[in-house]
Amino acid sequence: MRYLDKHLLSRRSFCLCCVGATYAATGGWLTPRQAYAEARGLVSLIKDSAAAVPIKTFKLRNNITVLEGSGGNIAVLTGSDGKVLVDGGIGVSRARVTEALATLSSEPVTHLINTHWHFDHADGNDWLHSAGAKIIAQENTRKHLSGIQRVEDWDYNFLPLGPGGIPSEVFSDAHGVKLNGASIVLKHYGRAHTDSDISVTFAEANVVHVGDTFWNGIYPFIDYSTGGSIDGMIAASDANLASTNDDTIIIPGHGKPVSNRTELQAFRDMLVAIRDNVARLKKQGRTRDETVAAKPTAAFDAKWGQFVIDPGFFTRLVYEGV
Ligand SMILES: [Zn+2]
């Protein structure tokens, strides 16, 4: 049983957000069998990296801090009700995350909110629950973490988290909690990066964690296998712009962890421009490979194409949704 649990966890541990590296390394789509082998290699790579990378700490305001270095960016609110985390990172970073949390305050972690179901945001659920956290998420996050989640493009089946890692409190559209004197508002985007994304707003502090609806300065991954789409990403960006102001501190899922409306606007404008370019080419009858060859992202690549989702891979993701 113990072996089985370990086996399930390691099979789950494939970062959806890093599949671009698979594409870049091979110069083309992989067959499912190749992709499976590559994915297994990536798991070790990501885990080794997450285990070794030091956690960087960014203090914001009203006792809110961001931790960078374990998968997606993690927000932490400290206070007498215990620490409240937004996302739990990757499990192998446990020791380093624990160390970083201890430098903030002495209270235990009592609450964990998942922005969505992906491994690099929810893999830490198991250990954080065992350390005392109650886990809150949108109902689709629970659904994806509870059962076998197939990702068709890679012929890959993600197996469920252990029972402790499954969110125990879920909601559909919106949910509010009051902890450490802060009003925390959780809001579902609908279909965006996945079908499970939520924003987490600390109202008094005017700080919001927008999960993977915003990749600061880098092309985003879009997970069509669980309800994501380019149009959903653009709609989520519009919602983020509408609900923030010039003083709002915006925490993206990936990329430079302390951001603002100006950077968010640039991200939204990049998405819209590339969507238009790709849609025009597709309408002309170009195939996916012909569209990639036409370089519809060229004007943006120097700034946005420097991370795991490279220009060709991002073009394919947009092509799929227009
Ligand atoms: Zn994600």
py3Dmol code that shows the C-alpha trace and the ligand (Angstrom):
import py3Dmol

protein = """\
ATOM      1  CA  MET A   1       0.000   0.000   0.000  1.00  0.00           C
ATOM      2  CA  ARG A   2       2.799   2.330   0.927  1.00  0.00           C
ATOM      3  CA  TYR A   3       4.576   1.522  -2.325  1.00  0.00           C
ATOM      4  CA  LEU A   4       1.353   2.057  -4.233  1.00  0.00           C
ATOM      5  CA  ASP A   5       0.825   5.522  -2.709  1.00  0.00           C
ATOM      6  CA  LYS A   6       4.347   6.530  -3.584  1.00  0.00           C
ATOM      7  CA  HIS A   7       3.905   5.210  -7.094  1.00  0.00           C
ATOM      8  CA  LEU A   8       0.652   7.141  -7.563  1.00  0.00           C
ATOM      9  CA  LEU A   9       2.235  10.357  -6.390  1.00  0.00           C
ATOM     10  CA  SER A  10       5.234  10.077  -8.645  1.00  0.00           C
ATOM     11  CA  ARG A  11       3.038   9.345 -11.662  1.00  0.00           C
ATOM     12  CA  ARG A  12       1.003  12.416 -10.900  1.00  0.00           C
ATOM     13  CA  SER A  13       4.066  14.598 -10.751  1.00  0.00           C
ATOM     14  CA  PHE A  14       4.231  15.903 -14.294  1.00  0.00           C
ATOM     15  CA  CYS A  15       4.169  19.650 -14.717  1.00  0.00           C
ATOM     16  CA  LEU A  16       1.601  20.633 -17.348  1.00  0.00           C
ATOM     17  CA  CYS A  17       3.137  24.048 -17.512  1.00  0.00           C
ATOM     18  CA  CYS A  18       6.509  22.701 -18.623  1.00  0.00           C
ATOM     19  CA  VAL A  19       5.481  20.603 -21.612  1.00  0.00           C
ATOM     20  CA  GLY A  20       6.856  23.370 -23.836  1.00  0.00           C
ATOM     21  CA  ALA A  21      10.319  22.170 -22.933  1.00  0.00           C
ATOM     22  CA  THR A  22       9.353  18.809 -24.383  1.00  0.00           C
ATOM     23  CA  TYR A  23       8.350  20.462 -27.608  1.00  0.00           C
ATOM     24  CA  ALA A  24      11.405  22.713 -27.786  1.00  0.00           C
ATOM     25  CA  ALA A  25      13.746  19.810 -27.192  1.00  0.00           C
ATOM     26  CA  THR A  26      12.391  17.792 -30.095  1.00  0.00           C
ATOM     27  CA  GLY A  27      11.318  20.448 -32.594  1.00  0.00           C
ATOM     28  CA  GLY A  28       7.900  18.904 -33.141  1.00  0.00           C
ATOM     29  CA  TRP A  29       4.961  17.122 -31.582  1.00  0.00           C
ATOM     30  CA  LEU A  30       5.864  13.880 -29.931  1.00  0.00           C
ATOM     31  CA  THR A  31       4.038  10.657 -30.438  1.00  0.00           C
ATOM     32  CA  PRO A  32       2.109   9.735 -27.289  1.00  0.00           C
ATOM     33  CA  ARG A  33       4.640   7.040 -26.481  1.00  0.00           C
ATOM     34  CA  GLN A  34       7.568   9.459 -26.849  1.00  0.00           C
ATOM     35  CA  ALA A  35       5.735  12.141 -24.892  1.00  0.00           C
ATOM     36  CA  TYR A  36       5.093   9.713 -22.068  1.00  0.00           C
ATOM     37  CA  ALA A  37       8.797   8.883 -21.895  1.00  0.00           C
ATOM     38  CA  GLU A  38       9.725  12.577 -22.086  1.00  0.00           C
ATOM     39  CA  ALA A  39       7.188  13.437 -19.411  1.00  0.00           C
ATOM     40  CA  ARG A  40       8.679  10.875 -17.089  1.00  0.00           C
ATOM     41  CA  GLY A  41      12.102  12.461 -17.659  1.00  0.00           C
ATOM     42  CA  LEU A  42      10.705  15.915 -17.012  1.00  0.00           C
ATOM     43  CA  VAL A  43       9.247  14.805 -13.702  1.00  0.00           C
ATOM     44  CA  SER A  44      12.716  14.068 -12.385  1.00  0.00           C
ATOM     45  CA  LEU A  45      14.033  17.298 -13.842  1.00  0.00           C
ATOM     46  CA  ILE A  46      11.309  19.442 -12.280  1.00  0.00           C
ATOM     47  CA  LYS A  47      11.486  17.658  -8.957  1.00  0.00           C
ATOM     48  CA  ASP A  48      15.275  17.914  -8.790  1.00  0.00           C
ATOM     49  CA  SER A  49      15.070  21.566  -9.689  1.00  0.00           C
ATOM     50  CA  ALA A  50      12.290  22.339  -7.198  1.00  0.00           C
ATOM     51  CA  ALA A  51      14.153  20.458  -4.479  1.00  0.00           C
ATOM     52  CA  ALA A  52      17.346  22.438  -5.061  1.00  0.00           C
ATOM     53  CA  VAL A  53      16.087  25.945  -5.889  1.00  0.00           C
ATOM     54  CA  PRO A  54      16.130  28.301  -2.906  1.00  0.00           C
ATOM     55  CA  ILE A  55      12.803  29.916  -1.998  1.00  0.00           C
ATOM     56  CA  LYS A  56      12.762  33.686  -2.491  1.00  0.00           C
ATOM     57  CA  THR A  57      10.566  35.774  -0.204  1.00  0.00           C
ATOM     58  CA  PHE A  58       8.821  39.030  -1.202  1.00  0.00           C
ATOM     59  CA  LYS A  59       7.025  40.994   1.533  1.00  0.00           C
ATOM     60  CA  LEU A  60       3.981  42.856   0.201  1.00  0.00           C
ATOM     61  CA  ARG A  61       1.694  44.565   2.754  1.00  0.00           C
ATOM     62  CA  ASN A  62      -0.889  43.749   5.489  1.00  0.00           C
ATOM     63  CA  ASN A  63       1.106  40.618   6.512  1.00  0.00           C
ATOM     64  CA  ILE A  64       1.014  39.181   2.995  1.00  0.00           C
ATOM     65  CA  THR A  65       4.181  37.647   1.498  1.00  0.00           C
ATOM     66  CA  VAL A  66       4.948  35.831  -1.756  1.00  0.00           C
ATOM     67  CA  LEU A  67       7.235  32.799  -1.971  1.00  0.00           C
ATOM     68  CA  GLU A  68       8.877  32.036  -5.325  1.00  0.00           C
ATOM     69  CA  GLY A  69      10.727  28.838  -6.222  1.00  0.00           C
ATOM     70  CA  SER A  70       8.373  25.867  -5.779  1.00  0.00           C
ATOM     71  CA  GLY A  71       6.310  25.641  -8.973  1.00  0.00           C
ATOM     72  CA  GLY A  72       3.735  28.456  -9.055  1.00  0.00           C
ATOM     73  CA  ASN A  73       4.020  31.577  -6.903  1.00  0.00           C
ATOM     74  CA  ILE A  74       2.730  31.017  -3.344  1.00  0.00           C
ATOM     75  CA  ALA A  75       1.018  33.783  -1.330  1.00  0.00           C
ATOM     76  CA  VAL A  76       1.075  33.670   2.480  1.00  0.00           C
ATOM     77  CA  LEU A  77      -1.085  35.636   4.937  1.00  0.00           C
ATOM     78  CA  THR A  78       0.138  35.436   8.544  1.00  0.00           C
ATOM     79  CA  GLY A  79      -1.780  36.128  11.764  1.00  0.00           C
ATOM     80  CA  SER A  80      -3.336  34.650  14.909  1.00  0.00           C
ATOM     81  CA  ASP A  81      -5.713  32.395  12.920  1.00  0.00           C
ATOM     82  CA  GLY A  82      -2.634  30.661  11.491  1.00  0.00           C
ATOM     83  CA  LYS A  83      -1.008  30.962   8.110  1.00  0.00           C
ATOM     84  CA  VAL A  84      -3.223  31.044   5.032  1.00  0.00           C
ATOM     85  CA  LEU A  85      -1.492  29.873   1.833  1.00  0.00           C
ATOM     86  CA  VAL A  86      -2.628  30.452  -1.728  1.00  0.00           C
ATOM     87  CA  ASP A  87      -1.194  27.439  -3.615  1.00  0.00           C
ATOM     88  CA  GLY A  88       1.105  24.816  -2.168  1.00  0.00           C
ATOM     89  CA  GLY A  89       3.871  24.368  -4.728  1.00  0.00           C
ATOM     90  CA  ILE A  90       5.626  21.071  -5.385  1.00  0.00           C
ATOM     91  CA  GLY A  91       5.981  18.525  -2.580  1.00  0.00           C
ATOM     92  CA  VAL A  92       9.733  18.050  -2.871  1.00  0.00           C
ATOM     93  CA  SER A  93      10.205  21.678  -1.787  1.00  0.00           C
ATOM     94  CA  ARG A  94       8.643  20.922   1.583  1.00  0.00           C
ATOM     95  CA  ALA A  95      11.802  21.507   3.627  1.00  0.00           C
ATOM     96  CA  ARG A  96      12.618  24.793   1.907  1.00  0.00           C
ATOM     97  CA  VAL A  97       9.043  26.074   2.001  1.00  0.00           C
ATOM     98  CA  THR A  98       8.800  25.122   5.689  1.00  0.00           C
ATOM     99  CA  GLU A  99      12.011  27.033   6.360  1.00  0.00           C
ATOM    100  CA  ALA A 100      10.747  30.108   4.470  1.00  0.00           C
ATOM    101  CA  LEU A 101       7.398  29.995   6.301  1.00  0.00           C
ATOM    102  CA  ALA A 102       9.179  29.813   9.672  1.00  0.00           C
ATOM    103  CA  THR A 103      10.978  33.087   8.959  1.00  0.00           C
ATOM    104  CA  LEU A 104       7.594  34.851   8.592  1.00  0.00           C
ATOM    105  CA  SER A 105       5.947  33.896  11.902  1.00  0.00           C
ATOM    106  CA  SER A 106       5.553  31.002  14.324  1.00  0.00           C
ATOM    107  CA  GLU A 107       1.921  30.026  13.639  1.00  0.00           C
ATOM    108  CA  PRO A 108       1.187  26.766  11.819  1.00  0.00           C
ATOM    109  CA  VAL A 109      -0.436  26.660   8.391  1.00  0.00           C
ATOM    110  CA  THR A 110      -4.192  26.339   8.982  1.00  0.00           C
ATOM    111  CA  HIS A 111      -5.625  27.035   5.523  1.00  0.00           C
ATOM    112  CA  LEU A 112      -4.575  26.348   1.925  1.00  0.00           C
ATOM    113  CA  ILE A 113      -6.421  27.718  -1.098  1.00  0.00           C
ATOM    114  CA  ASN A 114      -5.722  26.155  -4.550  1.00  0.00           C
ATOM    115  CA  THR A 115      -5.953  28.550  -7.522  1.00  0.00           C
ATOM    116  CA  HIS A 116      -6.475  25.491  -9.830  1.00  0.00           C
ATOM    117  CA  TRP A 117      -5.708  21.789 -10.090  1.00  0.00           C
ATOM    118  CA  HIS A 118      -2.261  21.730 -11.771  1.00  0.00           C
ATOM    119  CA  PHE A 119       0.608  19.791 -10.220  1.00  0.00           C
ATOM    120  CA  ASP A 120       2.910  22.766  -9.769  1.00  0.00           C
ATOM    121  CA  HIS A 121       0.239  24.468  -7.599  1.00  0.00           C
ATOM    122  CA  ALA A 122      -1.447  21.543  -5.813  1.00  0.00           C
ATOM    123  CA  ASP A 123       1.240  18.859  -5.370  1.00  0.00           C
ATOM    124  CA  GLY A 124       2.043  20.359  -1.947  1.00  0.00           C
ATOM    125  CA  ASN A 125      -1.550  19.680  -0.807  1.00  0.00           C
ATOM    126  CA  ASP A 126      -0.652  16.347   0.791  1.00  0.00           C
ATOM    127  CA  TRP A 127       2.059  17.590   3.120  1.00  0.00           C
ATOM    128  CA  LEU A 128       0.281  20.863   3.895  1.00  0.00           C
ATOM    129  CA  HIS A 129      -2.836  18.941   4.907  1.00  0.00           C
ATOM    130  CA  SER A 130      -0.749  16.652   7.091  1.00  0.00           C
ATOM    131  CA  ALA A 131       0.751  19.806   8.655  1.00  0.00           C
ATOM    132  CA  GLY A 132      -2.760  20.971   9.578  1.00  0.00           C
ATOM    133  CA  ALA A 133      -4.158  22.898   6.605  1.00  0.00           C
ATOM    134  CA  LYS A 134      -7.791  22.798   5.583  1.00  0.00           C
ATOM    135  CA  ILE A 135      -7.889  22.929   1.769  1.00  0.00           C
ATOM    136  CA  ILE A 136     -10.336  25.189  -0.098  1.00  0.00           C
ATOM    137  CA  ALA A 137     -10.827  25.239  -3.899  1.00  0.00           C
ATOM    138  CA  GLN A 138     -13.285  25.537  -6.759  1.00  0.00           C
ATOM    139  CA  GLU A 139     -15.301  22.331  -7.235  1.00  0.00           C
ATOM    140  CA  ASN A 140     -13.568  21.451 -10.533  1.00  0.00           C
ATOM    141  CA  THR A 141     -10.189  21.448  -8.751  1.00  0.00           C
ATOM    142  CA  ARG A 142     -11.543  18.797  -6.395  1.00  0.00           C
ATOM    143  CA  LYS A 143     -12.945  16.871  -9.355  1.00  0.00           C
ATOM    144  CA  HIS A 144      -9.615  16.858 -11.231  1.00  0.00           C
ATOM    145  CA  LEU A 145      -7.579  15.973  -8.131  1.00  0.00           C
ATOM    146  CA  SER A 146     -10.013  13.228  -7.069  1.00  0.00           C
ATOM    147  CA  GLY A 147     -10.126  11.060 -10.161  1.00  0.00           C
ATOM    148  CA  ILE A 148      -7.955   9.989 -13.050  1.00  0.00           C
ATOM    149  CA  GLN A 149      -7.358  13.060 -15.194  1.00  0.00           C
ATOM    150  CA  ARG A 150      -6.547  12.220 -18.794  1.00  0.00           C
ATOM    151  CA  VAL A 151      -4.459  14.680 -20.841  1.00  0.00           C
ATOM    152  CA  GLU A 152      -5.121  13.586 -24.394  1.00  0.00           C
ATOM    153  CA  ASP A 153      -2.209  15.363 -26.102  1.00  0.00           C
ATOM    154  CA  TRP A 154       0.292  13.244 -24.194  1.00  0.00           C
ATOM    155  CA  ASP A 155      -1.708  10.049 -23.819  1.00  0.00           C
ATOM    156  CA  TYR A 156      -1.137  10.601 -20.118  1.00  0.00           C
ATOM    157  CA  ASN A 157      -3.342   9.743 -17.149  1.00  0.00           C
ATOM    158  CA  PHE A 158      -2.822  11.742 -13.965  1.00  0.00           C
ATOM    159  CA  LEU A 159      -3.793   9.687 -10.946  1.00  0.00           C
ATOM    160  CA  PRO A 160      -5.614  11.128  -7.906  1.00  0.00           C
ATOM    161  CA  LEU A 161      -3.904  12.807  -4.936  1.00  0.00           C
ATOM    162  CA  GLY A 162      -4.085  11.020  -1.604  1.00  0.00           C
ATOM    163  CA  PRO A 163      -7.299  11.637   0.394  1.00  0.00           C
ATOM    164  CA  GLY A 164      -5.658  14.289   2.602  1.00  0.00           C
ATOM    165  CA  GLY A 165      -4.640  16.344  -0.426  1.00  0.00           C
ATOM    166  CA  ILE A 166      -8.173  16.585  -1.808  1.00  0.00           C
ATOM    167  CA  PRO A 167      -9.855  19.956  -1.048  1.00  0.00           C
ATOM    168  CA  SER A 168     -12.446  19.481   1.729  1.00  0.00           C
ATOM    169  CA  GLU A 169     -14.275  22.769   1.169  1.00  0.00           C
ATOM    170  CA  VAL A 170     -15.361  23.653  -2.377  1.00  0.00           C
ATOM    171  CA  PHE A 171     -17.611  26.177  -4.058  1.00  0.00           C
ATOM    172  CA  SER A 172     -19.014  26.878  -7.505  1.00  0.00           C
ATOM    173  CA  ASP A 173     -18.922  30.619  -8.324  1.00  0.00           C
ATOM    174  CA  ALA A 174     -17.692  32.609  -5.332  1.00  0.00           C
ATOM    175  CA  HIS A 175     -16.756  32.139  -1.695  1.00  0.00           C
ATOM    176  CA  GLY A 176     -15.675  34.462   1.116  1.00  0.00           C
ATOM    177  CA  VAL A 177     -13.657  33.800   4.269  1.00  0.00           C
ATOM    178  CA  LYS A 178     -12.521  36.101   7.066  1.00  0.00           C
ATOM    179  CA  LEU A 179      -9.131  35.121   8.503  1.00  0.00           C
ATOM    180  CA  ASN A 180      -6.459  37.113  10.340  1.00  0.00           C
ATOM    181  CA  GLY A 181      -8.692  40.179  10.060  1.00  0.00           C
ATOM    182  CA  ALA A 182      -8.633  39.992   6.258  1.00  0.00           C
ATOM    183  CA  SER A 183     -11.644  39.612   3.975  1.00  0.00           C
ATOM    184  CA  ILE A 184     -10.575  36.987   1.445  1.00  0.00           C
ATOM    185  CA  VAL A 185     -12.722  36.668  -1.678  1.00  0.00           C
ATOM    186  CA  LEU A 186     -12.470  33.624  -3.958  1.00  0.00           C
ATOM    187  CA  LYS A 187     -13.988  33.958  -7.425  1.00  0.00           C
ATOM    188  CA  HIS A 188     -14.269  31.425 -10.269  1.00  0.00           C
ATOM    189  CA  TYR A 189     -13.246  32.665 -13.745  1.00  0.00           C
ATOM    190  CA  GLY A 190     -15.211  30.056 -15.661  1.00  0.00           C
ATOM    191  CA  ARG A 191     -13.129  28.471 -18.420  1.00  0.00           C
ATOM    192  CA  ALA A 192      -9.736  30.226 -18.645  1.00  0.00           C
ATOM    193  CA  HIS A 193      -6.350  28.465 -18.214  1.00  0.00           C
ATOM    194  CA  THR A 194      -8.381  25.407 -17.055  1.00  0.00           C
ATOM    195  CA  ASP A 195     -12.012  25.107 -15.916  1.00  0.00           C
ATOM    196  CA  SER A 196     -10.978  25.345 -12.251  1.00  0.00           C
ATOM    197  CA  ASP A 197      -9.192  28.727 -11.996  1.00  0.00           C
ATOM    198  CA  ILE A 198     -10.058  31.214  -9.259  1.00  0.00           C
ATOM    199  CA  SER A 199      -8.797  34.614  -8.171  1.00  0.00           C
ATOM    200  CA  VAL A 200      -8.025  35.130  -4.476  1.00  0.00           C
ATOM    201  CA  THR A 201      -8.438  38.750  -3.359  1.00  0.00           C
ATOM    202  CA  PHE A 202      -7.272  40.178  -0.038  1.00  0.00           C
ATOM    203  CA  ALA A 203      -9.748  43.063   0.006  1.00  0.00           C
ATOM    204  CA  GLU A 204      -8.312  45.469   2.605  1.00  0.00           C
ATOM    205  CA  ALA A 205      -4.737  45.037   1.348  1.00  0.00           C
ATOM    206  CA  ASN A 206      -5.781  45.407  -2.317  1.00  0.00           C
ATOM    207  CA  VAL A 207      -3.706  42.354  -3.228  1.00  0.00           C
ATOM    208  CA  VAL A 208      -4.910  39.624  -5.596  1.00  0.00           C
ATOM    209  CA  HIS A 209      -3.457  36.236  -6.597  1.00  0.00           C
ATOM    210  CA  VAL A 210      -4.761  35.518 -10.103  1.00  0.00           C
ATOM    211  CA  GLY A 211      -3.216  32.055 -10.522  1.00  0.00           C
ATOM    212  CA  ASP A 212      -2.277  30.929 -14.023  1.00  0.00           C
ATOM    213  CA  THR A 213      -4.636  33.385 -15.758  1.00  0.00           C
ATOM    214  CA  PHE A 214      -1.544  35.658 -15.731  1.00  0.00           C
ATOM    215  CA  TRP A 215       2.053  34.704 -16.582  1.00  0.00           C
ATOM    216  CA  ASN A 216       4.093  37.833 -15.970  1.00  0.00           C
ATOM    217  CA  GLY A 217       6.389  38.493 -18.939  1.00  0.00           C
ATOM    218  CA  ILE A 218       6.222  34.946 -20.411  1.00  0.00           C
ATOM    219  CA  TYR A 219       3.910  33.043 -22.788  1.00  0.00           C
ATOM    220  CA  PRO A 220       1.333  31.082 -20.791  1.00  0.00           C
ATOM    221  CA  PHE A 221       0.388  27.441 -20.979  1.00  0.00           C
ATOM    222  CA  ILE A 222      -3.306  26.842 -21.785  1.00  0.00           C
ATOM    223  CA  ASP A 223      -4.748  23.474 -20.755  1.00  0.00           C
ATOM    224  CA  TYR A 224      -7.412  22.551 -23.296  1.00  0.00           C
ATOM    225  CA  SER A 225      -7.650  19.077 -21.746  1.00  0.00           C
ATOM    226  CA  THR A 226      -9.456  20.493 -18.719  1.00  0.00           C
ATOM    227  CA  GLY A 227     -11.436  23.354 -20.223  1.00  0.00           C
ATOM    228  CA  GLY A 228      -8.856  26.061 -20.954  1.00  0.00           C
ATOM    229  CA  SER A 229      -8.834  28.171 -24.133  1.00  0.00           C
ATOM    230  CA  ILE A 230      -7.220  31.306 -25.558  1.00  0.00           C
ATOM    231  CA  ASP A 231     -10.569  33.126 -25.486  1.00  0.00           C
ATOM    232  CA  GLY A 232     -11.026  32.099 -21.872  1.00  0.00           C
ATOM    233  CA  MET A 233      -7.554  33.473 -21.056  1.00  0.00           C
ATOM    234  CA  ILE A 234      -8.435  36.796 -22.690  1.00  0.00           C
ATOM    235  CA  ALA A 235     -11.768  36.943 -20.842  1.00  0.00           C
ATOM    236  CA  ALA A 236      -9.958  36.252 -17.555  1.00  0.00           C
ATOM    237  CA  SER A 237      -7.454  39.033 -18.316  1.00  0.00           C
ATOM    238  CA  ASP A 238     -10.338  41.433 -18.946  1.00  0.00           C
ATOM    239  CA  ALA A 239     -11.920  40.377 -15.650  1.00  0.00           C
ATOM    240  CA  ASN A 240      -8.595  40.935 -13.865  1.00  0.00           C
ATOM    241  CA  LEU A 241      -8.258  44.417 -15.369  1.00  0.00           C
ATOM    242  CA  ALA A 242     -11.840  45.278 -14.428  1.00  0.00           C
ATOM    243  CA  SER A 243     -11.406  44.209 -10.789  1.00  0.00           C
ATOM    244  CA  THR A 244      -8.074  45.956 -10.076  1.00  0.00           C
ATOM    245  CA  ASN A 245      -6.758  49.533  -9.933  1.00  0.00           C
ATOM    246  CA  ASP A 246      -3.372  51.240 -10.179  1.00  0.00           C
ATOM    247  CA  ASP A 247      -2.625  50.500  -6.511  1.00  0.00           C
ATOM    248  CA  THR A 248      -3.442  46.766  -6.675  1.00  0.00           C
ATOM    249  CA  ILE A 249      -0.561  44.333  -6.153  1.00  0.00           C
ATOM    250  CA  ILE A 250      -1.172  41.468  -8.594  1.00  0.00           C
ATOM    251  CA  ILE A 251       0.456  38.068  -7.974  1.00  0.00           C
ATOM    252  CA  PRO A 252       0.761  36.026 -11.202  1.00  0.00           C
ATOM    253  CA  GLY A 253       0.883  32.218 -11.268  1.00  0.00           C
ATOM    254  CA  HIS A 254       4.292  32.334 -12.952  1.00  0.00           C
ATOM    255  CA  GLY A 255       6.875  34.986 -13.749  1.00  0.00           C
ATOM    256  CA  LYS A 256       8.072  37.934 -11.677  1.00  0.00           C
ATOM    257  CA  PRO A 257       5.894  37.460  -8.576  1.00  0.00           C
ATOM    258  CA  VAL A 258       5.049  41.052  -7.616  1.00  0.00           C
ATOM    259  CA  SER A 259       3.138  42.672 -10.449  1.00  0.00           C
ATOM    260  CA  ASN A 260       0.708  45.414 -11.323  1.00  0.00           C
ATOM    261  CA  ARG A 261      -1.972  46.540 -13.750  1.00  0.00           C
ATOM    262  CA  THR A 262       0.467  47.918 -16.329  1.00  0.00           C
ATOM    263  CA  GLU A 263       2.143  44.514 -16.712  1.00  0.00           C
ATOM    264  CA  LEU A 264      -1.243  42.771 -16.714  1.00  0.00           C
ATOM    265  CA  GLN A 265      -2.447  45.089 -19.493  1.00  0.00           C
ATOM    266  CA  ALA A 266       0.655  44.224 -21.560  1.00  0.00           C
ATOM    267  CA  PHE A 267      -0.081  40.514 -21.081  1.00  0.00           C
ATOM    268  CA  ARG A 268      -3.696  40.968 -22.189  1.00  0.00           C
ATOM    269  CA  ASP A 269      -2.677  43.013 -25.232  1.00  0.00           C
ATOM    270  CA  MET A 270      -0.123  40.336 -26.225  1.00  0.00           C
ATOM    271  CA  LEU A 271      -2.794  37.609 -26.020  1.00  0.00           C
ATOM    272  CA  VAL A 272      -5.253  39.598 -28.145  1.00  0.00           C
ATOM    273  CA  ALA A 273      -2.687  40.518 -30.821  1.00  0.00           C
ATOM    274  CA  ILE A 274      -1.422  36.949 -31.209  1.00  0.00           C
ATOM    275  CA  ARG A 275      -4.946  35.534 -31.196  1.00  0.00           C
ATOM    276  CA  ASP A 276      -5.848  37.919 -34.058  1.00  0.00           C
ATOM    277  CA  ASN A 277      -2.733  36.975 -36.057  1.00  0.00           C
ATOM    278  CA  VAL A 278      -3.286  33.233 -35.622  1.00  0.00           C
ATOM    279  CA  ALA A 279      -7.034  33.445 -36.347  1.00  0.00           C
ATOM    280  CA  ARG A 280      -6.345  35.341 -39.603  1.00  0.00           C
ATOM    281  CA  LEU A 281      -3.888  32.654 -40.773  1.00  0.00           C
ATOM    282  CA  LYS A 282      -6.218  29.808 -39.812  1.00  0.00           C
ATOM    283  CA  LYS A 283      -9.090  31.506 -41.660  1.00  0.00           C
ATOM    284  CA  GLN A 284      -6.893  31.652 -44.773  1.00  0.00           C
ATOM    285  CA  GLY A 285      -6.739  27.860 -44.575  1.00  0.00           C
ATOM    286  CA  ARG A 286      -3.218  27.497 -43.189  1.00  0.00           C
ATOM    287  CA  THR A 287      -2.482  24.284 -41.348  1.00  0.00           C
ATOM    288  CA  ARG A 288      -1.115  24.368 -37.839  1.00  0.00           C
ATOM    289  CA  ASP A 289       2.461  23.865 -39.020  1.00  0.00           C
ATOM    290  CA  GLU A 290       2.088  26.509 -41.753  1.00  0.00           C
ATOM    291  CA  THR A 291       0.746  28.915 -39.136  1.00  0.00           C
ATOM    292  CA  VAL A 292       3.754  28.266 -36.874  1.00  0.00           C
ATOM    293  CA  ALA A 293       6.083  28.789 -39.868  1.00  0.00           C
ATOM    294  CA  ALA A 294       4.453  32.194 -40.530  1.00  0.00           C
ATOM    295  CA  LYS A 295       5.686  33.310 -37.065  1.00  0.00           C
ATOM    296  CA  PRO A 296       2.547  35.125 -35.883  1.00  0.00           C
ATOM    297  CA  THR A 297       4.216  35.816 -32.506  1.00  0.00           C
ATOM    298  CA  ALA A 298       7.418  37.355 -33.941  1.00  0.00           C
ATOM    299  CA  ALA A 299       6.846  40.884 -32.595  1.00  0.00           C
ATOM    300  CA  PHE A 300       6.481  39.483 -29.059  1.00  0.00           C
ATOM    301  CA  ASP A 301       9.072  36.713 -28.890  1.00  0.00           C
ATOM    302  CA  ALA A 302      12.021  38.698 -27.562  1.00  0.00           C
ATOM    303  CA  LYS A 303      10.050  39.694 -24.476  1.00  0.00           C
ATOM    304  CA  TRP A 304       7.605  36.799 -23.954  1.00  0.00           C
ATOM    305  CA  GLY A 305       9.276  33.768 -25.517  1.00  0.00           C
ATOM    306  CA  GLN A 306      12.083  33.213 -23.022  1.00  0.00           C
ATOM    307  CA  PHE A 307      10.476  30.563 -20.783  1.00  0.00           C
ATOM    308  CA  VAL A 308       9.243  26.988 -21.203  1.00  0.00           C
ATOM    309  CA  ILE A 309       6.379  27.901 -23.553  1.00  0.00           C
ATOM    310  CA  ASP A 310       8.323  28.849 -26.677  1.00  0.00           C
ATOM    311  CA  PRO A 311       6.858  30.757 -29.683  1.00  0.00           C
ATOM    312  CA  GLY A 312       6.013  27.640 -31.711  1.00  0.00           C
ATOM    313  CA  PHE A 313       4.338  25.911 -28.806  1.00  0.00           C
ATOM    314  CA  PHE A 314       2.315  28.995 -27.869  1.00  0.00           C
ATOM    315  CA  THR A 315       1.199  29.414 -31.504  1.00  0.00           C
ATOM    316  CA  ARG A 316      -0.102  25.826 -31.471  1.00  0.00           C
ATOM    317  CA  LEU A 317      -1.997  26.458 -28.241  1.00  0.00           C
ATOM    318  CA  VAL A 318      -3.682  29.535 -29.731  1.00  0.00           C
ATOM    319  CA  TYR A 319      -4.368  27.754 -33.056  1.00  0.00           C
ATOM    320  CA  GLU A 320      -6.244  25.026 -31.209  1.00  0.00           C
ATOM    321  CA  GLY A 321      -8.743  27.581 -29.860  1.00  0.00           C
ATOM    322  CA  VAL A 322      -9.518  29.878 -32.811  1.00  0.00           C
TER     323      VAL A 322
END
"""
ligand_1 = """\
1
ZN
Zn -1.400 25.824 -14.424
"""
view = py3Dmol.view(width=600, height=400)
view.addModel(protein, "pdb")
view.setStyle({"model": 0}, {"cartoon": {"style": "trace"}})
view.addModel(ligand_1, "xyz")
view.setStyle({"model": 1}, {"stick": {}})
view.zoomTo()
view.show()
